[in-house]
Amino acid sequence: MEPIEIFKALSNESRLQILQWLKEPDRHFIPHEGIDMNKIGVCVSQITDKLKMTQSTASQYLAILLRAGLIRAERIGKYTYYKRNEEAIAKIADILKNEL
């Protein structure tokens, strides 16, 4: 987890919005049948629809968040599900608290 990648990832309003939605997925998304969004995550197509963007743009945003370590991805069948990496987010908060 490189700090510069984290700050780059957080410098976009849509990527911040994704992180906020993923914090409370039940509040912002309708789950796929049989998927616990809090445990597995939210499907890329649901995030794309909510962003009102093309899937390629949403996928790029998710890839940036993934490389920064802020989210995790899990592939189930033909779908990829994304959820927040709470441990990494807590470490970032500690770094900001202690270093700045």
N, CA, C and O atoms as a GROMACS GRO file, in nm:
protein
  400
    1MET      N    1   0.086  -0.117   0.000
    1MET     CA    2   0.000   0.000   0.000
    1MET      C    3   0.090   0.124   0.000
    1MET      O    4   0.148   0.160   0.102
    2GLU      N    5   0.101   0.186  -0.115
    2GLU     CA    6   0.182   0.306  -0.131
    2GLU      C    7   0.098   0.430  -0.104
    2GLU      O    8  -0.009   0.445  -0.164
    3PRO      N    9   0.144   0.520  -0.017
    3PRO     CA   10   0.065   0.640   0.013
    3PRO      C   11   0.029   0.722  -0.110
    3PRO      O   12  -0.082   0.775  -0.118
    4ILE      N   13   0.119   0.734  -0.207
    4ILE     CA   14   0.088   0.815  -0.325
    4ILE      C   15  -0.027   0.754  -0.404
    4ILE      O   16  -0.112   0.826  -0.457
    5GLU      N   17  -0.032   0.620  -0.413
    5GLU     CA   18  -0.142   0.552  -0.484
    5GLU      C   19  -0.274   0.572  -0.410
    5GLU      O   20  -0.379   0.588  -0.472
    6ILE      N   21  -0.267   0.570  -0.280
    6ILE     CA   22  -0.387   0.591  -0.199
    6ILE      C   23  -0.441   0.732  -0.222
    6ILE      O   24  -0.561   0.750  -0.244
    7PHE      N   25  -0.354   0.831  -0.215
    7PHE     CA   26  -0.400   0.969  -0.232
    7PHE      C   27  -0.450   0.995  -0.374
    7PHE      O   28  -0.545   1.070  -0.393
    8LYS      N   29  -0.387   0.934  -0.472
    8LYS     CA   30  -0.436   0.945  -0.610
    8LYS      C   31  -0.576   0.885  -0.620
    8LYS      O   32  -0.666   0.944  -0.680
    9ALA      N   33  -0.594   0.768  -0.560
    9ALA     CA   34  -0.724   0.702  -0.565
    9ALA      C   35  -0.832   0.785  -0.498
    9ALA      O   36  -0.947   0.788  -0.543
   10LEU      N   37  -0.796   0.853  -0.391
   10LEU     CA   38  -0.894   0.933  -0.315
   10LEU      C   39  -0.916   1.072  -0.375
   10LEU      O   40  -1.000   1.148  -0.325
   11SER      N   41  -0.843   1.106  -0.479
   11SER     CA   42  -0.852   1.241  -0.535
   11SER      C   43  -0.963   1.258  -0.637
   11SER      O   44  -0.971   1.362  -0.703
   12ASN      N   45  -1.049   1.159  -0.652
   12ASN     CA   46  -1.157   1.164  -0.750
   12ASN      C   47  -1.290   1.149  -0.678
   12ASN      O   48  -1.308   1.058  -0.597
   13GLU      N   49  -1.384   1.238  -0.708
   13GLU     CA   50  -1.512   1.239  -0.638
   13GLU      C   51  -1.590   1.108  -0.658
   13GLU      O   52  -1.653   1.059  -0.565
   14SER      N   53  -1.586   1.053  -0.779
   14SER     CA   54  -1.659   0.928  -0.804
   14SER      C   55  -1.599   0.811  -0.728
   14SER      O   56  -1.673   0.727  -0.678
   15ARG      N   57  -1.468   0.804  -0.718
   15ARG     CA   58  -1.404   0.697  -0.642
   15ARG      C   59  -1.436   0.710  -0.493
   15ARG      O   60  -1.458   0.610  -0.425
   16LEU      N   61  -1.438   0.833  -0.443
   16LEU     CA   62  -1.478   0.854  -0.304
   16LEU      C   63  -1.623   0.810  -0.283
   16LEU      O   64  -1.656   0.752  -0.180
   17GLN      N   65  -1.708   0.839  -0.381
   17GLN     CA   66  -1.849   0.800  -0.372
   17GLN      C   67  -1.862   0.648  -0.367
   17GLN      O   68  -1.941   0.594  -0.290
   18ILE      N   69  -1.785   0.580  -0.449
   18ILE     CA   70  -1.787   0.433  -0.447
   18ILE      C   71  -1.753   0.382  -0.307
   18ILE      O   72  -1.822   0.294  -0.254
   19LEU      N   73  -1.647   0.436  -0.248
   19LEU     CA   74  -1.609   0.393  -0.112
   19LEU      C   75  -1.719   0.421  -0.011
   19LEU      O   76  -1.742   0.340   0.079
   20GLN      N   77  -1.787   0.534  -0.025
   20GLN     CA   78  -1.897   0.565   0.066
   20GLN      C   79  -2.013   0.468   0.048
   20GLN      O   80  -2.069   0.420   0.146
   21TRP      N   81  -2.049   0.438  -0.076
   21TRP     CA   82  -2.157   0.342  -0.100
   21TRP      C   83  -2.122   0.204  -0.047
   21TRP      O   84  -2.207   0.137   0.012
   22LEU      N   85  -1.997   0.162  -0.066
   22LEU     CA   86  -1.956   0.028  -0.022
   22LEU      C   87  -1.949   0.017   0.130
   22LEU      O   88  -1.948  -0.094   0.184
   23LYS      N   89  -1.945   0.130   0.198
   23LYS     CA   90  -1.945   0.127   0.344
   23LYS      C   91  -2.079   0.073   0.397
   23LYS      O   92  -2.082   0.002   0.497
   24GLU      N   93  -2.188   0.106   0.328
   24GLU     CA   94  -2.322   0.060   0.365
   24GLU      C   95  -2.392   0.006   0.241
   24GLU      O   96  -2.485   0.068   0.190
   25PRO      N   97  -2.348  -0.109   0.191
   25PRO     CA   98  -2.403  -0.159   0.065
   25PRO      C   99  -2.554  -0.187   0.069
   25PRO      O  100  -2.622  -0.166  -0.031
   26ASP      N  101  -2.606  -0.233   0.183
   26ASP     CA  102  -2.750  -0.261   0.192
   26ASP      C  103  -2.833  -0.135   0.174
   26ASP      O  104  -2.948  -0.143   0.130
   27ARG      N  105  -2.778  -0.023   0.207
   27ARG     CA  106  -2.848   0.104   0.197
   27ARG      C  107  -2.849   0.157   0.053
   27ARG      O  108  -2.940   0.231   0.014
   28HIS      N  109  -2.750   0.120  -0.026
   28HIS     CA  110  -2.732   0.181  -0.157
   28HIS      C  111  -2.755   0.088  -0.276
   28HIS      O  112  -2.769   0.136  -0.389
   29PHE      N  113  -2.760  -0.043  -0.254
   29PHE     CA  114  -2.771  -0.137  -0.364
   29PHE      C  115  -2.873  -0.246  -0.333
   29PHE      O  116  -2.900  -0.277  -0.217
   30ILE      N  117  -2.929  -0.303  -0.439
   30ILE     CA  118  -3.015  -0.420  -0.427
   30ILE      C  119  -2.927  -0.542  -0.450
   30ILE      O  120  -2.861  -0.550  -0.554
   31PRO      N  121  -2.924  -0.637  -0.357
   31PRO     CA  122  -2.831  -0.750  -0.371
   31PRO      C  123  -2.870  -0.844  -0.486
   31PRO      O  124  -2.987  -0.859  -0.520
   32HIS      N  125  -2.767  -0.907  -0.543
   32HIS     CA  126  -2.792  -1.018  -0.634
   32HIS      C  127  -2.846  -1.133  -0.552
   32HIS      O  128  -2.815  -1.145  -0.434
   33GLU      N  129  -2.925  -1.216  -0.614
   33GLU     CA  130  -2.984  -1.330  -0.544
   33GLU      C  131  -2.876  -1.419  -0.482
   33GLU      O  132  -2.784  -1.463  -0.551
   34GLY      N  133  -2.889  -1.443  -0.354
   34GLY     CA  134  -2.797  -1.532  -0.286
   34GLY      C  135  -2.664  -1.470  -0.246
   34GLY      O  136  -2.577  -1.540  -0.196
   35ILE      N  137  -2.647  -1.340  -0.266
   35ILE     CA  138  -2.520  -1.273  -0.234
   35ILE      C  139  -2.539  -1.182  -0.113
   35ILE      O  140  -2.626  -1.095  -0.112
   36ASP      N  141  -2.458  -1.204  -0.010
   36ASP     CA  142  -2.455  -1.115   0.106
   36ASP      C  143  -2.357  -1.003   0.075
   36ASP      O  144  -2.235  -1.024   0.077
   37MET      N  145  -2.410  -0.885   0.046
   37MET     CA  146  -2.325  -0.772   0.004
   37MET      C  147  -2.226  -0.730   0.111
   37MET      O  148  -2.118  -0.682   0.079
   38ASN      N  149  -2.261  -0.748   0.237
   38ASN     CA  150  -2.168  -0.711   0.344
   38ASN      C  151  -2.051  -0.808   0.353
   38ASN      O  152  -1.942  -0.770   0.396
   39LYS      N  153  -2.073  -0.933   0.314
   39LYS     CA  154  -1.968  -1.034   0.320
   39LYS      C  155  -1.893  -1.046   0.187
   39LYS      O  156  -1.770  -1.054   0.187
   40ILE      N  157  -1.964  -1.048   0.076
   40ILE     CA  158  -1.905  -1.073  -0.056
   40ILE      C  159  -1.874  -0.942  -0.128
   40ILE      O  160  -1.765  -0.927  -0.184
   41GLY      N  161  -1.968  -0.849  -0.129
   41GLY     CA  162  -1.949  -0.722  -0.197
   41GLY      C  163  -2.061  -0.691  -0.294
   41GLY      O  164  -2.165  -0.756  -0.295
   42VAL      N  165  -2.037  -0.590  -0.375
   42VAL     CA  166  -2.136  -0.539  -0.470
   42VAL      C  167  -2.085  -0.564  -0.611
   42VAL      O  168  -1.967  -0.544  -0.640
   43CYS      N  169  -2.174  -0.608  -0.698
   43CYS     CA  170  -2.139  -0.639  -0.837
   43CYS      C  171  -2.101  -0.512  -0.913
   43CYS      O  172  -2.159  -0.405  -0.892
   44VAL      N  173  -2.003  -0.525  -1.001
   44VAL     CA  174  -1.957  -0.411  -1.082
   44VAL      C  175  -2.071  -0.349  -1.161
   44VAL      O  176  -2.073  -0.227  -1.179
   45SER      N  177  -2.165  -0.429  -1.208
   45SER     CA  178  -2.275  -0.373  -1.287
   45SER      C  179  -2.364  -0.282  -1.202
   45SER      O  180  -2.417  -0.183  -1.252
   46GLN      N  181  -2.381  -0.315  -1.075
   46GLN     CA  182  -2.460  -0.230  -0.986
   46GLN      C  183  -2.389  -0.097  -0.961
   46GLN      O  184  -2.453   0.008  -0.957
   47ILE      N  185  -2.258  -0.102  -0.944
   47ILE     CA  186  -2.180   0.020  -0.923
   47ILE      C  187  -2.185   0.106  -1.049
   47ILE      O  188  -2.200   0.228  -1.041
   48THR      N  189  -2.171   0.042  -1.165
   48THR     CA  190  -2.177   0.113  -1.293
   48THR      C  191  -2.311   0.185  -1.308
   48THR      O  192  -2.315   0.302  -1.344
   49ASP      N  193  -2.420   0.114  -1.280
   49ASP     CA  194  -2.553   0.175  -1.292
   49ASP      C  195  -2.569   0.293  -1.199
   49ASP      O  196  -2.624   0.396  -1.238
   50LYS      N  197  -2.522   0.279  -1.076
   50LYS     CA  198  -2.537   0.387  -0.978
   50LYS      C  199  -2.452   0.508  -1.014
   50LYS      O  200  -2.493   0.622  -0.990
   51LEU      N  201  -2.335   0.485  -1.072
   51LEU     CA  202  -2.248   0.596  -1.114
   51LEU      C  203  -2.302   0.667  -1.239
   51LEU      O  204  -2.267   0.781  -1.267
   52LYS      N  205  -2.387   0.595  -1.314
   52LYS     CA  206  -2.438   0.646  -1.442
   52LYS      C  207  -2.321   0.674  -1.537
   52LYS      O  208  -2.314   0.779  -1.601
   53MET      N  209  -2.230   0.577  -1.544
   53MET     CA  210  -2.112   0.584  -1.630
   53MET      C  211  -2.104   0.456  -1.712
   53MET      O  212  -2.179   0.361  -1.689
   54THR      N  213  -2.014   0.456  -1.808
   54THR     CA  214  -1.990   0.333  -1.883
   54THR      C  215  -1.922   0.232  -1.793
   54THR      O  216  -1.859   0.268  -1.693
   55GLN      N  217  -1.935   0.104  -1.829
   55GLN     CA  218  -1.871   0.000  -1.748
   55GLN      C  219  -1.719   0.014  -1.754
   55GLN      O  220  -1.651  -0.016  -1.656
   56SER      N  221  -1.665   0.058  -1.867
   56SER     CA  222  -1.520   0.070  -1.876
   56SER      C  223  -1.468   0.177  -1.780
   56SER      O  224  -1.363   0.159  -1.718
   57THR      N  225  -1.539   0.289  -1.768
   57THR     CA  226  -1.497   0.395  -1.676
   57THR      C  227  -1.509   0.347  -1.531
   57THR      O  228  -1.418   0.367  -1.451
   58ALA      N  229  -1.622   0.285  -1.498
   58ALA     CA  230  -1.640   0.234  -1.362
   58ALA      C  231  -1.534   0.129  -1.330
   58ALA      O  232  -1.480   0.126  -1.219
   59SER      N  233  -1.502   0.043  -1.426
   59SER     CA  234  -1.400  -0.060  -1.404
   59SER      C  235  -1.263   0.002  -1.382
   59SER      O  236  -1.184  -0.047  -1.302
   60GLN      N  237  -1.233   0.111  -1.453
   60GLN     CA  238  -1.106   0.181  -1.432
   60GLN      C  239  -1.100   0.238  -1.291
   60GLN      O  240  -0.998   0.226  -1.224
   61TYR      N  241  -1.209   0.299  -1.247
   61TYR     CA  242  -1.213   0.354  -1.111
   61TYR      C  243  -1.194   0.245  -1.007
   61TYR      O  244  -1.120   0.263  -0.911
   62LEU      N  245  -1.260   0.131  -1.027
   62LEU     CA  246  -1.248   0.020  -0.933
   62LEU      C  247  -1.106  -0.037  -0.935
   62LEU      O  248  -1.054  -0.077  -0.830
   63ALA      N  249  -1.044  -0.042  -1.052
   63ALA     CA  250  -0.906  -0.091  -1.062
   63ALA      C  251  -0.810  -0.001  -0.985
   63ALA      O  252  -0.717  -0.050  -0.921
   64ILE      N  253  -0.832   0.128  -0.991
   64ILE     CA  254  -0.747   0.223  -0.917
   64ILE      C  255  -0.763   0.203  -0.766
   64ILE      O  256  -0.665   0.201  -0.693
   65LEU      N  257  -0.887   0.188  -0.721
   65LEU     CA  258  -0.912   0.163  -0.579
   65LEU      C  259  -0.853   0.029  -0.536
   65LEU      O  260  -0.803   0.016  -0.424
   66LEU      N  261  -0.859  -0.069  -0.624
   66LEU     CA  262  -0.804  -0.201  -0.595
   66LEU      C  263  -0.652  -0.196  -0.584
   66LEU      O  264  -0.594  -0.253  -0.491
   67ARG      N  265  -0.586  -0.129  -0.679
   67ARG     CA  266  -0.439  -0.116  -0.674
   67ARG      C  267  -0.393  -0.042  -0.549
   67ARG      O  268  -0.287  -0.071  -0.495
   68ALA      N  269  -0.473   0.054  -0.505
   68ALA     CA  270  -0.439   0.130  -0.385
   68ALA      C  271  -0.465   0.050  -0.258
   68ALA      O  272  -0.424   0.090  -0.149
   69GLY      N  273  -0.533  -0.065  -0.271
   69GLY     CA  274  -0.561  -0.150  -0.156
   69GLY      C  275  -0.684  -0.108  -0.078
   69GLY      O  276  -0.706  -0.159   0.032
   70LEU      N  277  -0.764  -0.018  -0.132
   70LEU     CA  278  -0.880   0.033  -0.060
   70LEU      C  279  -1.003  -0.056  -0.072
   70LEU      O  280  -1.095  -0.049   0.010
   71ILE      N  281  -1.005  -0.141  -0.175
   71ILE     CA  282  -1.114  -0.235  -0.192
   71ILE      C  283  -1.056  -0.373  -0.224
   71ILE      O  284  -0.938  -0.387  -0.256
   72ARG      N  285  -1.143  -0.473  -0.214
   72ARG     CA  286  -1.109  -0.611  -0.250
   72ARG      C  287  -1.208  -0.658  -0.356
   72ARG      O  288  -1.322  -0.611  -0.360
   73ALA      N  289  -1.164  -0.750  -0.439
   73ALA     CA  290  -1.250  -0.804  -0.544
   73ALA      C  291  -1.262  -0.955  -0.526
   73ALA      O  292  -1.167  -1.022  -0.487
   74GLU      N  293  -1.381  -1.006  -0.557
   74GLU     CA  294  -1.404  -1.151  -0.554
   74GLU      C  295  -1.488  -1.187  -0.675
   74GLU      O  296  -1.596  -1.132  -0.697
   75ARG      N  297  -1.438  -1.281  -0.753
   75ARG     CA  298  -1.510  -1.325  -0.871
   75ARG      C  299  -1.592  -1.449  -0.837
   75ARG      O  300  -1.540  -1.546  -0.783
   76ILE      N  301  -1.721  -1.442  -0.868
   76ILE     CA  302  -1.812  -1.555  -0.849
   76ILE      C  303  -1.886  -1.573  -0.981
   76ILE      O  304  -1.966  -1.488  -1.020
   77GLY      N  305  -1.859  -1.683  -1.047
   77GLY     CA  306  -1.920  -1.707  -1.179
   77GLY      C  307  -1.874  -1.600  -1.277
   77GLY      O  308  -1.754  -1.576  -1.293
   78LYS      N  309  -1.969  -1.536  -1.341
   78LYS     CA  310  -1.934  -1.433  -1.439
   78LYS      C  311  -1.931  -1.292  -1.378
   78LYS      O  312  -1.908  -1.195  -1.450
   79TYR      N  313  -1.954  -1.281  -1.249
   79TYR     CA  314  -1.960  -1.150  -1.184
   79TYR      C  315  -1.839  -1.126  -1.094
   79TYR      O  316  -1.785  -1.219  -1.033
   80THR      N  317  -1.798  -1.001  -1.086
   80THR     CA  318  -1.695  -0.960  -0.991
   80THR      C  319  -1.761  -0.869  -0.889
   80THR      O  320  -1.832  -0.775  -0.925
   81TYR      N  321  -1.737  -0.899  -0.763
   81TYR     CA  322  -1.795  -0.823  -0.652
   81TYR      C  323  -1.686  -0.747  -0.579
   81TYR      O  324  -1.574  -0.798  -0.562
   82TYR      N  325  -1.718  -0.626  -0.536
   82TYR     CA  326  -1.621  -0.540  -0.470
   82TYR      C  327  -1.672  -0.501  -0.333
   82TYR      O  328  -1.790  -0.475  -0.313
   83LYS      N  329  -1.578  -0.499  -0.237
   83LYS     CA  330  -1.610  -0.451  -0.102
   83LYS      C  331  -1.492  -0.373  -0.049
   83LYS      O  332  -1.380  -0.388  -0.098
   84ARG      N  333  -1.517  -0.292   0.050
   84ARG     CA  334  -1.412  -0.211   0.112
   84ARG      C  335  -1.313  -0.299   0.186
   84ARG      O  336  -1.349  -0.403   0.241
   85ASN      N  337  -1.188  -0.257   0.186
   85ASN     CA  338  -1.084  -0.321   0.265
   85ASN      C  339  -1.072  -0.238   0.394
   85ASN      O  340  -0.992  -0.145   0.402
   86GLU      N  341  -1.151  -0.274   0.491
   86GLU     CA  342  -1.160  -0.195   0.614
   86GLU      C  343  -1.028  -0.189   0.690
   86GLU      O  344  -0.998  -0.087   0.753
   87GLU      N  345  -0.950  -0.295   0.685
   87GLU     CA  346  -0.821  -0.295   0.754
   87GLU      C  347  -0.728  -0.190   0.693
   87GLU      O  348  -0.662  -0.116   0.765
   88ALA      N  349  -0.724  -0.184   0.562
   88ALA     CA  350  -0.639  -0.086   0.493
   88ALA      C  351  -0.687   0.056   0.520
   88ALA      O  352  -0.606   0.147   0.540
   89ILE      N  353  -0.816   0.075   0.520
   89ILE     CA  354  -0.871   0.209   0.546
   89ILE      C  355  -0.838   0.252   0.688
   89ILE      O  356  -0.808   0.370   0.711
   90ALA      N  357  -0.843   0.160   0.784
   90ALA     CA  358  -0.807   0.192   0.923
   90ALA      C  359  -0.659   0.229   0.933
   90ALA      O  360  -0.623   0.321   1.006
   91LYS      N  361  -0.572   0.158   0.859
   91LYS     CA  362  -0.429   0.191   0.859
   91LYS      C  363  -0.405   0.330   0.803
   91LYS      O  364  -0.323   0.406   0.854
   92ILE      N  365  -0.478   0.363   0.698
   92ILE     CA  366  -0.464   0.497   0.638
   92ILE      C  367  -0.505   0.604   0.739
   92ILE      O  368  -0.439   0.707   0.753
   93ALA      N  369  -0.614   0.579   0.808
   93ALA     CA  370  -0.659   0.676   0.910
   93ALA      C  371  -0.553   0.692   1.019
   93ALA      O  372  -0.529   0.804   1.065
   94ASP      N  373  -0.490   0.582   1.060
   94ASP     CA  374  -0.383   0.590   1.160
   94ASP      C  375  -0.263   0.669   1.108
   94ASP      O  376  -0.205   0.750   1.180
   95ILE      N  377  -0.226   0.644   0.982
   95ILE     CA  378  -0.114   0.716   0.923
   95ILE      C  379  -0.142   0.864   0.922
   95ILE      O  380  -0.056   0.945   0.958
   96LEU      N  381  -0.262   0.902   0.880
   96LEU     CA  382  -0.297   1.044   0.875
   96LEU      C  383  -0.298   1.106   1.014
   96LEU      O  384  -0.253   1.219   1.033
   97LYS      N  385  -0.348   1.030   1.110
   97LYS     CA  386  -0.356   1.081   1.246
   97LYS      C  387  -0.217   1.102   1.306
   97LYS      O  388  -0.193   1.200   1.376
   98ASN      N  389  -0.126   1.009   1.278
   98ASN     CA  390   0.005   1.011   1.341
   98ASN      C  391   0.112   1.086   1.263
   98ASN      O  392   0.209   1.135   1.322
   99GLU      N  393   0.096   1.096   1.134
   99GLU     CA  394   0.201   1.154   1.051
   99GLU      C  395   0.176   1.299   1.009
   99GLU      O  396   0.271   1.373   0.983
  100LEU      N  397   0.053   1.339   1.003
  100LEU     CA  398   0.024   1.476   0.955
  100LEU      C  399  -0.016   1.567   1.068
  100LEU      O  400  -0.043   1.685   1.045
   0.00000   0.00000   0.00000
